[in-house]
């Protein structure tokens, strides 16, 4: 590789990844000496402008962090503030929250599988090109996304940045008759979800393995979405859990020179949140229907291949549709749309599973319920270290097999990043790739 000299390669736009960032690789011979996933978007200071707000405001404010997974931010905010105020939400309202979250999982995973990730496996540069030859598949993905959006619109008031969520529950809860139109739509989505599993199970998956601890919520009664206890599955197979209020004792954030986003370490080690971690830690809690999908996808327990994360997302779509139908079938309108959450001084912690991984919120309140401090730890910030290590491994595997041109390495790196579905800013899409050969 040294005969090629030093040079810079820039990729002007990486569609199919949310956010603005760049990747810098330093390559010496057949080894990668340095890999930096550089997130250079300016900080948005959400934590700063949450300070001084009333305790009722964070669910609406933090929903604006992300247009793809606003429910995750709302639910983590609600759980943290309710924890600070010592309030437990009624079971029927918790079920409605889970139903709302299922809608977000469906729409987000469908977007990723069909529009962002499938083109990599099927040899296309974009979903638009894919649609020219496999229109039925792309239309299936869009139907799934629309089904998830329909759940968000009914329960949340709108599909993006829902407005019906509030502390203690909802501003308004639906009557049984209002949920009926969702049933037929979700039944069609169930068929589309099964066909999605069939599609992705036929993908050609490169061999790869992650060297990172898995980190996800665990629940004794269900596959964890909006509730659970932080759990760790170490790369050596050891398992442990810790309470949510100890999150920041274990997950430490630090600023790195090459990124405006904080990097995280879990007890000093690299870790990964998201579908692979959820499945490895809580896959035994999937519904019978979803476990059938696991068999259909030929997905092995404890899978550590990042390319196969798309399989887990497909299984989670089956699960989310199945769970949504279960909740609707058992639904009885609660006596009240929300429980009161009177302010009190204290610190509260909340954690839920965004489609991309574990999302933590912490708030401190004074005697009047004013937020005096806020901390948000999103999944992509936690995953950056694991993504960088995964990039090093992917590039070195390729270098060991030959002498690829920079265009091939660029495609390889983009694909490796997309395996993790990072939400860099939750909106824009841009990547610059720099390779220094020495």
KAWORA-V421976 format. One record per helix or strand of 2 or more residues. SS is the DSSP state (alpha for helix, beta for strand). FROM is the first residue (numbers start at 0). LEN is the number of residues. If there is no record, write none. Layout:
ss=SS from=FROM len=LEN
ss=SS from=FROM len=LEN
//
This chain:
ss=alpha from=1 len=3
ss=beta from=17 len=11
ss=beta from=30 len=8
ss=alpha from=45 len=5
ss=alpha from=57 len=8
ss=alpha from=69 len=15
ss=alpha from=90 len=32
ss=alpha from=126 len=7
ss=alpha from=134 len=22
ss=beta from=164 len=2
ss=beta from=168 len=2
ss=alpha from=175 len=25
ss=beta from=212 len=6
ss=beta from=228 len=5
ss=beta from=238 len=3
ss=alpha from=243 len=7
ss=beta from=250 len=4
ss=beta from=262 len=4
ss=beta from=270 len=2
ss=alpha from=274 len=11
ss=alpha from=287 len=9
ss=alpha from=305 len=24
ss=beta from=345 len=9
ss=beta from=356 len=9
ss=beta from=369 len=8
ss=alpha from=378 len=23
ss=alpha from=405 len=13
ss=beta from=428 len=9
//
